[in-house]
Amino acid sequence: MQDIRSKFKRQLEIVGLILSQNYSGILRSADLSYIFEVEELTIMRDLQQLRSIGIDIHSTKKEGVCINKKLPEPKLLELISQYSSLSQSPAFADKSTKLLVSRLGEKSLANFVILQMAAEKNLVAAIDYEKDNGMLDFGREICPVLVFQIDNYWRVLTCSDGKFKQFHLNKILEARHTERSFSKIPDSILEDVFRFSWKSWVGTDKIDIKLLFSTVWKERILPKQLMTSETFTESADGNFIYETTVNSIDELASWIVSRGSGVKVIEPDELKTRVITLAKETLANYEID
């Protein structure tokens, strides 16, 4: 008997593929049968079940498989939340998914499916990406490794020549599959990429840090687990030393400056210098006698 979760995941991927317009010609049920490696009759049953949950999807000789009625925002939110959980992505997707749907509409689900499938099948994808300066980068090729949610955004993690980079799904205007594949990234390497991430930065750098927290911050920080691997050592004056390993000096420095009084860098000197620089730059925004 077919697994219900994998069946529903396939059905959502069918919707995403149709919305993506990822194919130059007509996409027929026989094409979907080939893509998902199931019988064409199974695809027809999938379409029937999708119609039963309110998606106006049909297969015709002239137009192939198509969605005749625009999907409303509440339905898109529901589908992406379901698809993310079925794809083993983080289940928390409330704010991040709302931002994604608000920004891209139906393309939010289409791009999500294209990138998730590319990650699962190790296929190179091409994206039209809106850069920070507002310019568009058309047809940029990426090797999607993982679609994930962090810091209120959906992102896609990519890897090229051993270097990791992440892109905001909110800024991907169009995603397309290519027929080229890339080598699968070992799970052990992926674990390291996230293991040393303080917030949202991903990378393979490993920087040992040591911070001093005052008694005030002790009550705020101690009950929480900031990193997978960390140690707390209490001192005689009631303060405590915090030690861990991170992958970004800049990200941690920004966090320390935002805490204000009571958080002090002990090691390394590079982190201490960066915190002082950021603090001075912040003070420069104000006239202080």
LUMMAR-385050 format. One line per 10 residues: for each residue y, z, x of N, C-alpha, C, O, CB. Coordinates in steps of 0.05 Angstrom, whole numbers, plus 5000, padded with zeros to 4 digits. Glycine has a CB too. Layout:
BEGIN
Y Z X Y Z X Y Z X Y Z X Y Z X; ...
REM end
This chain:
BEGIN
4976 5000 5017 5000 5000 5000 5025 5000 5017 5027 5015 5037 5000 5025 4981; 5044 4983 5010 5069 4981 5026 5085 5006 5025 5089 5018 5004 5085 4957 5017; 5096 5014 5048 5113 5038 5049 5139 5033 5033 5152 5012 5036 5120 5044 5079; 5145 5052 5015 5168 5048 4998 5194 5047 5013 5212 5031 5007 5169 5071 4977; 5196 5064 5034 5221 5064 5050 5226 5037 5064 5248 5027 5064 5219 5087 5071; 5205 5026 5076 5208 5000 5090 5214 4978 5070 5229 4959 5077 5183 4994 5106; 5203 4980 5046 5208 4959 5026 5237 4960 5017 5250 4939 5015 5189 4963 5001; 5248 4984 5012 5275 4987 5003 5294 4979 5026 5316 4967 5021 5281 5016 4994; 5287 4985 5050 5303 4978 5074 5305 4947 5075 5326 4936 5080 5291 4989 5100; 5282 4934 5071 5282 4904 5071 5300 4893 5049 5315 4874 5054 5254 4894 5069
5299 4905 5026 5315 4896 5004 5345 4898 5010 5360 4880 5003 5308 4911 4978; 5353 4920 5022 5381 4924 5029 5389 4904 5051 5411 4895 5052 5386 4953 5039; 5370 4898 5069 5376 4879 5090 5379 4850 5079 5394 4834 5089 5354 4879 5111; 5364 4845 5057 5367 4819 5044 5396 4817 5033 5409 4796 5036 5347 4816 5021; 5405 4838 5020 5433 4838 5009 5453 4833 5032 5471 4817 5029 5439 4865 4995; 5449 4848 5054 5467 4845 5077 5468 4817 5088 5489 4807 5095 5460 4865 5098; 5444 4805 5091 5443 4778 5102 5457 4758 5084 5470 4740 5093 5413 4770 5106; 5454 4761 5057 5467 4743 5039 5497 4746 5040 5512 4726 5040 5456 4747 5010; 5506 4771 5041 5535 4776 5043 5547 4767 5069 5571 4761 5070 5540 4806 5038; 5531 4767 5090 5542 4761 5117 5549 4732 5121 5565 4725 5138 5522 4769 5138
5537 4714 5105 5540 4685 5109 5534 4678 5138 5548 4663 5151 5569 4676 5101; 5512 4690 5148 5505 4687 5176 5491 4661 5182 5485 4655 5205 5487 4711 5184; 5486 4645 5161 5472 4620 5165 5489 4597 5155 5503 4599 5134 5445 4621 5149; 5489 4575 5170 5506 4552 5163 5497 4538 5138 5513 4527 5123 5508 4533 5187; 5471 4538 5134 5460 4524 5110 5453 4544 5088 5460 4567 5088 5436 4508 5118; 5438 4534 5069 5429 4550 5046 5406 4568 5056 5388 4559 5070 5420 4532 5022; 5407 4593 5048 5386 4612 5054 5368 4615 5030 5376 4626 5010 5398 4640 5063; 5344 4606 5032 5325 4606 5010 5305 4629 5012 5303 4642 5033 5310 4579 5008; 5291 4633 4991 5271 4655 4991 5250 4650 5012 5239 4669 5023 5258 4657 4963; 5243 4625 5017 5224 4619 5038 5234 4627 5066 5218 4636 5083 5217 4589 5038
5260 4624 5070 5272 4632 5095 5270 4663 5099 5264 4673 5120 5302 4623 5097; 5276 4677 5077 5274 4706 5078 5245 4715 5082 5240 4735 5096 5285 4718 5052; 5227 4700 5071 5199 4706 5075 5191 4704 5104 5176 4721 5115 5181 4687 5058; 5202 4684 5118 5197 4680 5146 5211 4702 5163 5199 4713 5182 5207 4653 5156; 5236 4709 5156 5251 4729 5171 5237 4756 5170 5235 4770 5191 5279 4731 5160; 5228 4764 5147 5216 4791 5143 5186 4791 5145 5173 4812 5142 5225 4802 5116; 5174 4767 5149 5145 4766 5153 5129 4777 5130 5111 4792 5133 5137 4780 5179; 5138 4768 5106 5123 4776 5081 5120 4751 5064 5132 4730 5070 5139 4798 5065; 5104 4752 5044 5100 4730 5026 5125 4724 5010 5141 4742 5005 5076 4735 5006; 5129 4699 5002 5152 4691 4987 5152 4705 4960 5174 4712 4949 5154 4661 4983
5129 4710 4949 5127 4725 4924 5138 4753 4927 5150 4764 4908 5098 4726 4914; 5134 4765 4950 5145 4792 4955 5175 4791 4955 5188 4809 4944 5135 4803 4982; 5187 4770 4966 5216 4767 4966 5226 4764 4938 5247 4775 4931 5225 4742 4983; 5212 4749 4921 5221 4746 4893 5220 4772 4879 5237 4778 4862 5203 4725 4879; 5200 4789 4885 5199 4815 4872 5222 4833 4883 5233 4849 4868 5172 4829 4878; 5229 4829 4908 5251 4844 4919 5277 4837 4904 5292 4855 4897 5255 4838 4949; 5281 4812 4899 5305 4803 4885 5306 4815 4857 5327 4823 4847 5307 4773 4884; 5283 4816 4844 5281 4827 4817 5288 4857 4818 5303 4866 4800 5253 4823 4806; 5278 4871 4837 5284 4900 4839 5313 4905 4846 5325 4925 4837 5266 4913 4860; 5325 4888 4862 5353 4890 4869 5370 4886 4844 5390 4900 4840 5362 4870 4891
5362 4867 4827 5377 4863 4802 5375 4888 4784 5393 4894 4769 5366 4838 4787; 5352 4901 4786 5348 4925 4768 5366 4948 4776 5371 4966 4760 5319 4934 4770; 5377 4948 4801 5396 4969 4809 5425 4959 4809 5442 4972 4820 5388 4979 4837; 5429 4937 4795 5457 4928 4790 5468 4908 4810 5492 4904 4811 5474 4951 4790; 5451 4895 4825 5461 4874 4844 5454 4847 4833 5430 4840 4828 5448 4878 4873; 5474 4831 4827 5471 4805 4814 5462 4784 4834 5477 4766 4841 5497 4796 4800; 5437 4786 4843 5426 4768 4864 5404 4750 4851 5386 4760 4837 5415 4784 4887; 5406 4724 4857 5387 4705 4845 5380 4684 4865 5393 4680 4886 5400 4691 4820; 5358 4670 4860 5349 4648 4876 5349 4622 4859 5335 4621 4839 5321 4653 4889; 5364 4602 4868 5364 4577 4854 5358 4554 4873 5361 4557 4897 5392 4572 4840
5349 4531 4862 5343 4508 4879 5368 4497 4893 5366 4488 4916 5330 4486 4862; 5390 4498 4879 5415 4486 4890 5428 4504 4910 5437 4494 4931 5434 4480 4867; 5430 4530 4905 5446 4548 4922 5429 4567 4939 5440 4582 4955 5465 4563 4906; 5402 4567 4934 5386 4586 4948 5390 4614 4938 5397 4618 4914 5391 4585 4978; 5386 4634 4955 5391 4662 4946 5421 4668 4949 5433 4663 4970 5374 4682 4964; 5432 4678 4927 5461 4683 4928 5467 4707 4910 5452 4714 4892 5477 4659 4919; 5490 4720 4915 5500 4742 4899 5524 4732 4884 5544 4724 4895 5507 4767 4917; 5522 4732 4857 5542 4719 4841 5565 4736 4834 5587 4726 4826 5529 4709 4815; 5562 4763 4836 5583 4781 4827 5590 4800 4850 5573 4812 4863 5575 4797 4803; 5616 4802 4856 5626 4818 4878 5617 4847 4875 5619 4859 4853 5656 4817 4880
5607 4859 4896 5598 4887 4895 5622 4906 4896 5639 4904 4913 5579 4893 4919; 5623 4925 4877 5645 4944 4876 5643 4964 4899 5621 4968 4910 5646 4958 4849; 5665 4977 4905 5666 4996 4927 5646 5019 4924 5632 5025 4944 5693 5007 4930; 5643 5031 4900 5623 5053 4898 5595 5044 4904 5579 5059 4916 5624 5064 4870; 5588 5019 4897 5561 5009 4902 5557 5004 4932 5536 5010 4943 5556 4983 4887; 5578 4994 4946 5577 4990 4975 5573 5017 4989 5557 5019 5008 5602 4976 4985; 5588 5037 4981 5585 5064 4993 5556 5074 4990 5545 5085 5009 5604 5084 4980; 5545 5070 4966 5518 5079 4960 5498 5064 4978 5480 5076 4989 5511 5075 4931; 5501 5038 4980 5482 5022 4995 5482 5027 5024 5461 5029 5037 5487 4992 4990; 5506 5030 5036 5508 5036 5064 5497 5063 5071 5483 5067 5091 5537 5034 5074
5502 5083 5054 5491 5110 5058 5461 5109 5057 5448 5122 5074 5502 5129 5037; 5450 5094 5038 5421 5092 5037 5409 5077 5060 5389 5085 5072 5413 5077 5010; 5422 5055 5068 5412 5039 5090 5414 5054 5117 5395 5052 5133 5428 5013 5092; 5435 5069 5121 5438 5084 5146 5416 5105 5148 5405 5110 5170 5466 5098 5147; 5409 5118 5126 5388 5138 5127 5361 5125 5132 5344 5136 5146 5388 5155 5102; 5356 5102 5120 5331 5088 5123 5328 5077 5152 5306 5073 5161 5328 5065 5103; 5351 5072 5165 5351 5061 5192 5351 5082 5213 5354 5077 5237 5374 5042 5196; 5348 5107 5205 5347 5130 5222 5374 5134 5236 5375 5145 5258 5326 5127 5243; 5395 5125 5223 5422 5131 5233 5430 5158 5222 5417 5168 5203 5442 5109 5225; 5451 5171 5233 5459 5197 5223 5465 5196 5193 5477 5178 5183 5484 5207 5237
5455 5216 5178 5458 5216 5149 5487 5222 5140 5495 5214 5118 5440 5236 5137; 5502 5236 5157 5530 5243 5150 5547 5218 5152 5552 5208 5174 5541 5266 5168; 5555 5208 5130 5570 5183 5131 5593 5182 5110 5602 5161 5103 5551 5160 5126; 5601 5205 5100 5620 5205 5078 5647 5192 5086 5654 5171 5076 5625 5233 5069; 5662 5205 5104 5688 5195 5111 5686 5169 5126 5701 5150 5121 5703 5215 5127; 5667 5167 5145 5665 5143 5161 5658 5119 5144 5668 5097 5149 5644 5147 5183; 5640 5123 5125 5633 5100 5108 5655 5092 5089 5659 5068 5084 5608 5107 5091; 5670 5111 5079 5693 5105 5062 5714 5089 5077 5725 5070 5067 5706 5130 5050; 5719 5097 5102 5738 5082 5119 5728 5054 5124 5744 5035 5124 5742 5096 5146; 5702 5051 5129 5691 5025 5134 5693 5006 5110 5701 4983 5113 5662 5028 5143
5685 5016 5087 5686 5000 5062 5714 4993 5055 5720 4971 5046 5672 5014 5039; 5733 5013 5058 5761 5008 5051 5773 4986 5069 5789 4971 5060 5777 5034 5054; 5764 4985 5093 5775 4966 5113 5763 4938 5109 5777 4918 5111 5770 4975 5141; 5737 4936 5104 5723 4910 5106 5710 4901 5080 5702 4878 5078 5702 4911 5127; 5709 4918 5059 5697 4910 5034 5668 4902 5038 5652 4917 5050 5712 4887 5023; 5659 4879 5027 5631 4871 5028 5622 4866 5057 5598 4869 5063 5627 4847 5011; 5640 4859 5074 5633 4854 5102 5623 4880 5115 5609 4879 5136 5657 4843 5117; 5630 4903 5104 5621 4928 5116 5590 4930 5115 5578 4936 5135 5633 4952 5101; 5579 4923 5092 5550 4923 5090 5537 4900 5105 5517 4903 5119 5541 4922 5061; 5550 4877 5103 5539 4853 5117 5538 4858 5147 5517 4852 5159 5557 4829 5111
5559 4867 5159 5560 4872 5188 5541 4894 5196 5528 4892 5217 5588 4878 5197; 5539 4915 5180 5521 4937 5185 5493 4927 5188 5478 4934 5206 5524 4959 5163; 5484 4911 5168 5457 4901 5168 5452 4882 5192 5431 4885 5205 5452 4886 5142; 5470 4864 5197 5467 4845 5219 5464 4860 5246 5446 4854 5262 5491 4826 5221; 5480 4880 5251 5479 4895 5276 5455 4913 5278 5443 4916 5299 5505 4912 5279; 5447 4926 5255 5424 4943 5255 5399 4926 5260 5381 4934 5276 5421 4958 5228; 5397 4903 5247 5373 4886 5252 5373 4876 5280 5351 4874 5293 5373 4863 5232; 5396 4869 5291 5397 4860 5319 5388 4881 5338 5374 4876 5358 5426 4851 5326; 5396 4906 5332 5388 4929 5349 5358 4933 5348 5345 4938 5368 5403 4954 5341; 5346 4931 5324 5318 4936 5321 5301 4913 5333 5279 4918 5343 5311 4938 5291
5311 4889 5333 5296 4866 5343 5305 4857 5371 5295 4837 5381 5299 4843 5324; 5324 4873 5383 5334 4866 5410 5345 4838 5411 5339 4822 5429 5312 4869 5430; 5362 4831 5391 5374 4805 5390 5404 4807 5398 5418 4825 5389 5371 4793 5362; 5413 4788 5414 5441 4786 5420 5456 4779 5395 5448 4763 5379 5447 4765 5443; 5479 4792 5391 5496 4787 5368 5523 4776 5377 5532 4782 5399 5500 4812 5350; 5537 4761 5360 5564 4752 5365 5582 4764 5345 5576 4764 5321 5565 4720 5364; 5605 4775 5354 5623 4789 5336 5651 4778 5339 5659 4770 5361 5623 4819 5340; 5666 4778 5317 5695 4774 5318 5708 4801 5317 5707 4815 5297 5705 4755 5295; 5721 4809 5339 5730 4837 5342 5760 4839 5345 5772 4824 5360 5716 4849 5367; 5772 4858 5330 5800 4863 5331 5806 4883 5353 5798 4906 5351 5811 4873 5304
5818 4874 5375 5823 4892 5397 5847 4911 5391 5861 4908 5371 5830 4876 5422; 5850 4931 5409 5871 4951 5404 5899 4940 5403 5916 4951 5390 5870 4972 5426; 5904 4917 5417 5930 4905 5417 5934 4887 5393 5955 4873 5391 5935 4889 5442; 5915 4886 5375 5917 4869 5351 5907 4841 5354 5904 4826 5334 5945 4868 5342; 5901 4833 5379 5890 4806 5383 5861 4805 5375 5847 4825 5375 5893 4798 5413; 5852 4781 5368 5824 4778 5359 5807 4765 5381 5816 4746 5394 5823 4760 5334; 5784 4777 5385 5765 4767 5405 5742 4753 5390 5724 4767 5380 5754 4790 5424; 5744 4727 5388 5724 4712 5371 5699 4706 5387 5699 4698 5410 5737 4685 5361; 5676 4710 5373 5650 4703 5384 5642 4719 5409 5627 4709 5425 5651 4674 5392; 5651 4743 5411 5643 4760 5434 5614 4767 5431 5605 4777 5410 5661 4786 5435
5598 4762 5451 5570 4767 5450 5564 4796 5460 5574 4804 5481 5554 4747 5467; 5547 4810 5445 5540 4837 5452 5510 4841 5449 5497 4826 5435 5556 4857 5434; 5500 4861 5462 5471 4869 5459 5470 4895 5444 5471 4916 5457 5457 4870 5487; 5468 4895 5418 5468 4920 5403 5444 4937 5408 5421 4928 5406 5470 4914 5373; 5448 4962 5415 5426 4981 5420 5423 5001 5397 5400 5008 5391 5432 4996 5447; 5445 5009 5385 5444 5030 5365 5469 5029 5348 5491 5027 5358 5440 5058 5377; 5465 5032 5321 5488 5035 5303 5488 5065 5296 5468 5076 5287 5485 5017 5277; 5511 5078 5301 5512 5107 5297 5539 5116 5287 5558 5101 5288 5505 5121 5324; 5540 5140 5277 5564 5152 5266 5572 5176 5282 5556 5194 5287 5561 5159 5236; 5598 5177 5290 5608 5200 5305 5638 5200 5303 5651 5179 5303 5599 5200 5335
5650 5224 5301 5679 5227 5301 5692 5211 5279 5713 5198 5283 5690 5219 5328; 5680 5211 5255 5691 5198 5231 5691 5167 5232 5705 5154 5217 5718 5207 5227; 5674 5155 5249 5673 5126 5251 5644 5117 5254 5628 5131 5268 5691 5115 5273; 5638 5094 5242 5613 5081 5249 5618 5064 5274 5639 5051 5276 5602 5063 5225; 5599 5064 5292 5602 5049 5317 5575 5035 5323 5554 5042 5313 5610 5068 5340; 5577 5015 5341 5553 5002 5351 5554 5006 5381 5573 4999 5395 5552 4972 5343; 5532 5017 5392 5529 5020 5421 5516 4995 5432 5496 4986 5422 5512 5046 5427; 5528 4984 5453 5518 4961 5466 5513 4966 5496 5523 4985 5507 5537 4937 5463; 5496 4949 5508 5490 4952 5536 5489 4925 5549 5475 4907 5539 5463 4968 5540; 5503 4922 5571 5502 4897 5586 5502 4903 5616 5520 4917 5626 5527 4878 5579
5483 4893 5630 5480 4897 5659 5480 4927 5665 5491 4936 5685 5503 4884 5674; 5467 4943 5648 5465 4972 5653 5489 4988 5645 5489 5012 5649 5458 4976 5681; 5510 4975 5635 5535 4988 5627 5537 4990 5597 5533 4970 5583 5560 4974 5639; 5542 5014 5587 5544 5019 5558 5573 5017 5548 5592 5025 5562 5532 5046 5551; 5576 5006 5524 5602 5004 5512 5598 5008 5482 5577 5000 5471 5616 4977 5519; 5618 5018 5468 5616 5021 5439 5639 5007 5426 5661 5005 5436 5616 5051 5431; 5633 4996 5402 5653 4982 5386 5654 4995 5358 5634 5003 5347 5646 4952 5383; 5679 4998 5347 5682 5009 5320 5674 4987 5300 5683 4965 5302 5711 5018 5316; 5657 4994 5281 5650 4975 5260 5674 4968 5243 5676 4946 5233 5628 4987 5242; 5693 4986 5241 5718 4981 5225 5733 4957 5236 5748 4944 5222 5736 5006 5225
5729 4951 5262 5745 4930 5275 5728 4905 5280 5738 4886 5292 5756 4940 5302; 5703 4905 5271 5687 4881 5272 5690 4865 5246 5680 4873 5225 5656 4888 5277; 5704 4843 5248 5710 4828 5224 5687 4810 5215 5684 4804 5191 5735 4810 5228; 5670 4803 5234 5647 4786 5227 5626 4791 5249 5632 4793 5272 5655 4755 5226; 5601 4792 5240 5578 4795 5259 5557 4774 5253 5552 4768 5229 5566 4824 5257; 5546 4762 5274 5526 4741 5270 5503 4745 5290 5507 4755 5312 5539 4713 5274; 5479 4738 5281 5456 4738 5299 5457 4713 5317 5468 4693 5310 5429 4739 5283; 5445 4716 5340 5438 4692 5356 5408 4691 5359 5394 4709 5349 5453 4693 5385; 5398 4671 5371 5369 4668 5374 5359 4679 5401 5336 4677 5408 5360 4639 5371; 5378 4690 5417 5371 4701 5443 5365 4731 5442 5377 4745 5427 5393 4695 5464
5347 4739 5459 5339 4767 5459 5348 4781 5485 5355 4767 5504 5309 4771 5455; 5346 4807 5485 5352 4822 5510 5331 4844 5513 5317 4851 5494 5381 4835 5509; 5329 4855 5536 5309 4875 5542 5315 4901 5528 5338 4910 5528 5306 4879 5573; 5295 4913 5517 5298 4938 5503 5306 4961 5522 5295 4963 5544 5272 4946 5488; 5325 4977 5514 5334 5000 5530 5315 5024 5525 5310 5031 5502 5363 5008 5523; 5303 5035 5546 5285 5058 5543 5298 5081 5528 5322 5087 5532 5274 5067 5570; 5283 5095 5511 5294 5117 5496 5304 5139 5515 5323 5153 5508 5272 5129 5478; 5292 5142 5538 5301 5163 5556 5329 5158 5566 5344 5177 5570 5282 5165 5580; 5336 5133 5570 5363 5126 5579 5383 5131 5556 5405 5141 5561 5364 5097 5589; 5375 5123 5532 5393 5127 5509 5398 5157 5504 5420 5165 5498 5380 5115 5483
5378 5173 5508 5381 5202 5505 5402 5213 5525 5419 5230 5517 5355 5217 5509; 5402 5204 5549 5421 5212 5569 5450 5203 5562 5469 5218 5567 5414 5201 5596; 5452 5180 5550 5478 5170 5542 5492 5189 5523 5516 5193 5525 5476 5142 5529; 5477 5200 5504 5489 5218 5485 5487 5248 5493 5503 5264 5483 5475 5215 5458; 5468 5255 5510 5464 5283 5517 5489 5295 5529 5494 5319 5525 5441 5285 5535; 5504 5280 5545 5527 5291 5559 5553 5283 5547 5574 5285 5560 5526 5283 5588; 5553 5274 5522 5577 5267 5508 5590 5291 5496 5578 5305 5480 5571 5246 5486; 5615 5297 5503 5629 5320 5492 5637 5316 5463 5633 5333 5446 5655 5326 5509; 5647 5292 5457 5654 5285 5429 5642 5257 5423 5620 5255 5412 5684 5286 5424; 5658 5237 5429 5649 5210 5422 5645 5191 5445 5634 5169 5442 5669 5197 5403
5653 5200 5469 5650 5182 5492 5620 5180 5500 5606 5201 5502 5666 5193 5516; 5611 5156 5505 5583 5152 5514 5584 5139 5541 5600 5122 5547 5567 5135 5493; 5565 5147 5558 5564 5136 5585 5542 5150 5601 5529 5169 5591 5590 5138 5599; 5538 5141 5625 5517 5152 5642 5527 5171 5664 5511 5181 5680 5500 5130 5654; 5553 5175 5665 5564 5194 5685 5555 5222 5679 5551 5229 5656 5595 5192 5687; 5551 5239 5700 5544 5267 5696 5562 5284 5714 5560 5283 5738 5514 5271 5704; 5580 5299 5701 5600 5315 5715 5596 5344 5707 5599 5351 5684 5629 5305 5708; 5590 5361 5726 5587 5389 5722 5614 5402 5719 5632 5398 5736 5571 5403 5745; 5618 5418 5697 5644 5431 5693 5640 5461 5688 5619 5470 5680 5658 5418 5668; 5661 5476 5694 5661 5505 5690 5688 5513 5679 5709 5507 5690 5655 5520 5717
5688 5526 5655 5712 5534 5642 5713 5564 5638 5692 5577 5637 5715 5520 5614; 5737 5575 5636 5741 5604 5630 5752 5606 5602 5774 5595 5597 5759 5618 5651; 5739 5620 5584 5748 5624 5557 5758 5653 5554 5744 5671 5563 5726 5617 5536; 5781 5657 5541 5791 5684 5536 5774 5697 5514 5758 5684 5502 5821 5683 5529; 5779 5723 5510 5765 5737 5489 5769 5725 5461 5752 5726 5444 5773 5767 5489; 5794 5714 5457 5800 5702 5431 5782 5678 5427 5770 5674 5405 5829 5693 5430; 5779 5661 5447 5763 5637 5445 5733 5643 5445 5717 5628 5436 5769 5617 5467; 5727 5666 5457 5699 5675 5457 5688 5677 5429 5666 5668 5423 5696 5701 5472; 5704 5688 5411 5695 5692 5383 5693 5665 5368 5677 5663 5350 5715 5711 5368; 5709 5646 5377 5709 5620 5364 5687 5601 5375 5675 5586 5359 5736 5606 5367
5682 5603 5401 5664 5584 5414 5635 5593 5415 5617 5577 5411 5674 5578 5441; 5632 5619 5420 5605 5629 5425 5585 5624 5403 5562 5617 5408 5607 5659 5430; 5593 5626 5377 5574 5621 5355 5566 5591 5353 5546 5585 5340 5585 5630 5329; 5582 5574 5366 5576 5545 5364 5561 5535 5388 5562 5546 5410 5603 5529 5360; 5547 5514 5384 5534 5500 5407 5549 5474 5411 5547 5455 5396 5503 5495 5402; 5564 5473 5433 5580 5450 5439 5564 5427 5452 5569 5404 5447 5603 5458 5457; 5545 5435 5469 5528 5415 5483 5499 5424 5481 5492 5447 5476 5537 5413 5512; 5481 5404 5486 5453 5410 5485 5445 5430 5507 5430 5449 5502 5436 5385 5489; 5456 5426 5531 5451 5444 5553 5477 5458 5562 5495 5444 5570 5438 5429 5577; 5478 5484 5559 5503 5499 5566 5496 5528 5572 5475 5538 5562 5523 5498 5543
5513 5542 5587 5508 5570 5593 5534 5585 5590 5556 5575 5596 5498 5573 5622; 5532 5610 5580 5554 5629 5577 5549 5653 5595 5527 5664 5594 5558 5637 5547; 5568 5661 5611 5566 5685 5628 5590 5703 5623 5613 5695 5629 5564 5677 5658; 5585 5726 5612 5607 5744 5605 5616 5759 5630 5600 5767 5647 5599 5765 5584; 5643 5762 5633 5655 5777 5655 5662 5805 5647 5661 5812 5623 5679 5762 5666; 5670 5821 5667 5675 5850 5661 5700 5853 5643 5701 5873 5629 5680 5864 5687; 5719 5835 5644 5743 5837 5628 5740 5827 5599 5759 5826 5584 5766 5823 5641; 5716 5818 5592 5711 5809 5565 5713 5779 5562 5705 5768 5541 5730 5822 5546; 5724 5765 5582 5725 5736 5581 5697 5725 5588 5679 5741 5594 5746 5725 5601; 5693 5699 5586 5667 5689 5594 5669 5662 5606 5687 5646 5600 5648 5689 5571
5650 5656 5624 5649 5630 5638 5630 5611 5623 5608 5619 5615 5640 5633 5668; 5640 5587 5618 5624 5567 5604 5618 5544 5623 5636 5534 5636 5639 5556 5579; 5592 5537 5625 5584 5515 5643 5567 5495 5628 5549 5502 5613 5569 5527 5668; 5572 5470 5634 5555 5448 5622 5560 5423 5639 5573 5423 5659 5563 5443 5592; 5548 5401 5630 5552 5375 5642 5562 5355 5622 5551 5353 5600 5525 5365 5655; 5583 5339 5629 5595 5320 5611 5595 5293 5624 5590 5290 5648 5624 5329 5602; 5602 5272 5608 5603 5245 5619 5631 5234 5621 5635 5211 5628 5586 5227 5603; 5652 5250 5613 5679 5240 5614 5699 5262 5620 5701 5282 5605 5686 5226 5587; 5714 5259 5641 5735 5278 5648 5758 5276 5628 5769 5296 5619 5746 5273 5677; 5766 5251 5621 5789 5247 5604 5785 5259 5576 5803 5272 5566 5795 5218 5601
5761 5255 5565 5756 5265 5538 5757 5296 5537 5769 5308 5519 5730 5255 5528; 5745 5309 5557 5745 5338 5558 5773 5349 5564 5780 5369 5553 5725 5348 5579; 5788 5335 5581 5815 5344 5587 5832 5344 5562 5848 5363 5558 5828 5326 5609; 5830 5323 5546 5845 5322 5521 5838 5345 5502 5855 5357 5489 5840 5295 5507; 5812 5351 5501 5803 5374 5484 5814 5400 5494 5823 5417 5478 5772 5375 5484; 5814 5405 5520 5824 5430 5532 5854 5433 5526 5863 5455 5518 5819 5431 5562; 5870 5412 5530 5899 5413 5524 5904 5420 5495 5922 5435 5488 5912 5387 5532; 5887 5409 5477 5891 5413 5448 5884 5442 5440 5893 5451 5419 5874 5394 5432; 5869 5457 5457 5862 5485 5451 5886 5503 5456 5888 5524 5442 5838 5494 5467; 5903 5496 5475 5926 5514 5481 5917 5537 5499 5900 5534 5516 5938 5525 5455
5930 5560 5495 5925 5583 5512 5897 5594 5509 5886 5594 5487 5946 5605 5505; 5886 5603 5532 5860 5616 5531 5837 5600 5540 5814 5610 5542 5855 5625 5504; 5842 5574 5548 5820 5557 5558 5830 5547 5585 5850 5532 5587 5813 5534 5539; 5816 5554 5606 5824 5547 5634 5802 5534 5649 5779 5542 5647 5834 5573 5648; 5809 5513 5665 5789 5499 5681 5785 5514 5707 5804 5521 5721 5799 5470 5686; 5760 5518 5714 5753 5530 5740 5744 5507 5758 5753 5506 5781 5731 5552 5737; 5726 5491 5749 5716 5468 5764 5710 5445 5745 5704 5449 5721 5689 5476 5780; 5713 5420 5755 5721 5411 5782 5751 5408 5784 5765 5410 5764 5707 5385 5789; 5761 5404 5808 5790 5401 5812 5800 5376 5798 5823 5376 5788 5796 5399 5842; 5784 5355 5796 5792 5331 5782 5799 5336 5753 5819 5326 5742 5770 5309 5784
5783 5353 5740 5788 5360 5712 5813 5377 5710 5830 5374 5692 5764 5375 5700; 5817 5396 5728 5840 5413 5728 5866 5396 5731 5885 5401 5717 5839 5434 5751; 5866 5377 5750 5889 5360 5754 5895 5343 5729 5918 5340 5722 5884 5341 5778; 5874 5334 5716 5878 5317 5692 5889 5334 5669 5906 5324 5654 5852 5304 5683; 5881 5358 5666 5891 5376 5645 5921 5381 5650 5937 5380 5631 5875 5402 5644; 5928 5387 5675 5956 5393 5681 5974 5368 5676 5996 5371 5665 5959 5401 5711; 5964 5345 5683 5979 5320 5678 5983 5315 5649 6005 5309 5640 5964 5296 5691; 5962 5319 5633 5965 5315 5604 5984 5335 5591 5999 5328 5574 5937 5317 5590; 5982 5360 5600 6000 5381 5590 6029 5374 5596 6047 5378 5579 5993 5408 5601; 6035 5365 5620 6062 5358 5628 6072 5334 5611 6095 5333 5603 6064 5351 5658
6054 5315 5607 6062 5291 5591 6068 5299 5562 6086 5288 5550 6040 5270 5592; 6053 5319 5552 6058 5328 5525 6085 5343 5523 6100 5338 5505 6036 5347 5516; 6090 5360 5543 6116 5375 5543 6140 5356 5546 6162 5362 5537 6116 5395 5566; 6135 5333 5560 6157 5315 5564 6167 5302 5538 6189 5291 5537 6148 5293 5582; 6152 5305 5517 6160 5295 5491 6181 5312 5477 6193 5305 5457 6136 5292 5472; 6186 5336 5489 6204 5355 5477 6225 5364 5497 6220 5365 5521 6188 5379 5466; 6248 5372 5486 6270 5382 5503 6266 5412 5506 6270 5427 5486 6298 5374 5492; 6259 5421 5530 6255 5449 5535 6274 5459 5556 6276 5449 5578 6226 5454 5543; 6289 5480 5548 6308 5492 5567 6294 5506 5590 6308 5517 5608 6327 5511 5552
REM end
